[in-house]
Structure formats: structure tokens, C-alpha cells
Amino acid sequence: MRKIVLLLTVITTLTLTSCATLFGPKSHSLSANSNPQGAEIYVDGERMGITPLKLELDPSKTYSIEYRKEGYRSITKTVKGKVGVKWIVLDILGGFIPVIVDAATGNWYEFEKDSINTNLEKN
């Protein structure tokens, strides 16, 4: 009886979870750099710090990242994550339920790059 319960528990765990939820990173970081360094970074209008800076962002959302430095033109970049193909393939191999779980949680999104760099131009 215990073996059956254990087996059912393992099967349930494997079918009701998904690859990105189980194995994907829990936080996603982007390094923000500028040339010259020392630019203020604003994410969706909120000041986050000065370059070089590591940002913790949710890749299932879209962000407007603005670089500001006195004597230089402000530059705004849009950052958006994308669905990681590797997670989709692994989810499909795992069955239909993992696809639903990762889609619902957004855990299969990732950033294309791990840094966003910009060259500031003088006014």
C-alpha cells in the first residue's frame, strides 16, 4: 500500500508541475551599464540607482528603462522578456498540464540578454 501511495505521489508531482516552475531561476537579473558610467537608471519612472547597476526584473513584463546623466541626452530603452523555447519543449514532453502551469505562472519567460548597455551622447 505504501508503494502505491509513493508511486501516485511521484506521478502526481511530475504531471502537475512544470519544467520552468521547477528548474527555472526564481529571480531574473539584468545588468544596466552606461558609457560613461554614473548615469541614473529609472525603471518605469522609478529611480533604481546609478550605473553600473544590477536590476531584478520580472521577464513576463515589459519595462521602460531610462538612462539620465547631467550634460548628456536621456536615453530610454524598452526591455521585454520572451518565452524560452527550451521550456516549451520540455513542457510538451512532460504533457499538457506542465504547459498550462508554466503559461499561468509566467515562469517560462526569460530575457534575451543578461545586460542592457548604452552609450550616452553629450548635449
ROVEX-190810 format. One record per residue (C-alpha): residue number from 1; residue in one letter; x, y, z. Coordinates in steps of 0.05 Angstrom, whole numbers, plus 5000, padded with zeros to 4 digits. Each point is the difference from the previous one (the first is absolute). Layout:
  pos  code     u     v     w
  NUM     a     X     Y     Z
...
! end
This chain:
  pos  code     u     v     w
    1     m  5000  5000  5000
    2     r  5057  5048  5017
    3     k  5033  4987  4933
    4     i  4935  5017  4963
    5     v  4993  5065  5039
    6     l  5072  5018  4987
    7     l  4993  4984  4926
    8     l  4936  5042  4995
    9     t  5034  5057  5036
   10     v  5059  4999  4951
   11     i  4955  4996  4939
   12     t  4956  5057  5026
   13     t  5060  5043  5015
   14     l  5030  4989  4931
   15     t  4935  5012  4962
   16     l  4974  5060  5039
   17     t  5064  5040  4999
   18     s  5039  5028  4942
   19     c  5072  5007  4979
   20     a  5008  5075  5005
   21     t  4964  5002  5067
   22     l  5044  4944  5028
   23     f  5067  5015  4967
   24     g  4997  5073  4976
   25     p  5034  5056  5038
   26     k  4957  5032  5054
   27     s  5027  5070  4986
   28     h  5024  5031  4936
   29     s  5054  5052  5001
   30     l  5023  5049  4947
   31     s  5064  5041  5005
   32     a  4990  5073  4979
   33     n  5063  5034  4976
   34     s  5015  5066  4967
   35     n  5058  5034  4966
   36     p  5018  5044  5037
   37     q  4982  4966  5065
   38     g  4961  5036  5054
   39     a  4934  5009  4963
   40     e  4936  4997  5041
   41     i  4955  4941  4983
   42     y  4924  5007  5002
   43     v  4956  4940  4989
   44     d  4929  5019  4982
   45     g  5013  5069  5030
   46     e  5028  4974  5066
   47     r  5073  5016  5016
   48     m  5038  4935  5011
   49     g  5072  5024  5008
   50     i  5063  5019  4961
   51     t  5037  4960  4948
   52     p  5029  4949  5003
   53     l  4939  4969  5032
   54     k  4968  4932  5006
   55     l  4925  4999  4992
   56     e  4953  4945  5023
   57     l  4942  5000  4951
   58     d  4942  4954  4981
   59     p  5011  4978  4928
   60     s  4925  4989  4990
   61     k  4991  5076  5001
   62     t  5023  5057  4955
   63     y  5043  5055  5029
   64     s  5021  5070  4979
   65     i  5071  5012  5023
   66     e  5026  5071  4997
   67     y  5073  5022  5007
   68     r  5011  5071  5025
   69     k  5065  5038  5011
   70     e  5012  5074  5006
   71     g  5030  5028  4936
   72     y  4975  4940  4959
   73     r  4937  4984  4961
   74     s  4952  4953  5036
   75     i  4992  4933  4967
   76     t  4941  4953  5010
   77     k  5000  4927  4982
   78     t  4944  4950  5003
   79     v  5015  4932  5030
   80     k  4954  4941  4992
   81     g  5009  4927  5015
   82     k  4981  4944  4953
   83     v  4976  4929  5008
   84     g  5059  4953  5004
   85     v  4995  4948  4946
   86     k  5037  4949  5043
   87     w  4944  5004  5053
   88     i  4946  4989  4948
   89     v  5035  4939  4972
   90     l  5011  4970  5069
   91     d  4928  5016  5021
   92     i  4971  4967  4937
   93     l  5042  4938  5014
   94     g  4972  5000  5071
   95     g  4928  5004  4977
   96     f  4944  5050  4993
   97     i  4996  5021  5074
   98     p  5071  5027  5005
   99     v  4986  5046  4941
  100     i  4939  5028  5036
  101     v  5038  5009  5065
  102     d  5059  5037  4969
  103     a  4954  5043  4957
  104     a  4958  5019  5061
  105     t  5059  5015  5045
  106     g  5042  5035  4947
  107     n  5061  4961  5023
  108     w  5020  4983  4929
  109     y  5018  5072  4982
  110     e  5072  5022  4997
  111     f  5042  5059  4977
  112     e  5038  4992  4934
  113     k  5061  5034  5030
  114     d  5027  5006  5070
  115     s  5020  5073  4992
  116     i  4975  5064  4970
  117     n  5055  5048  4980
  118     t  4997  5070  4970
  119     n  5047  5054  4976
  120     l  4977  5069  5023
  121     e  5007  5059  4953
  122     k  5020  5069  5025
  123     n  4948  5056  4993
! end
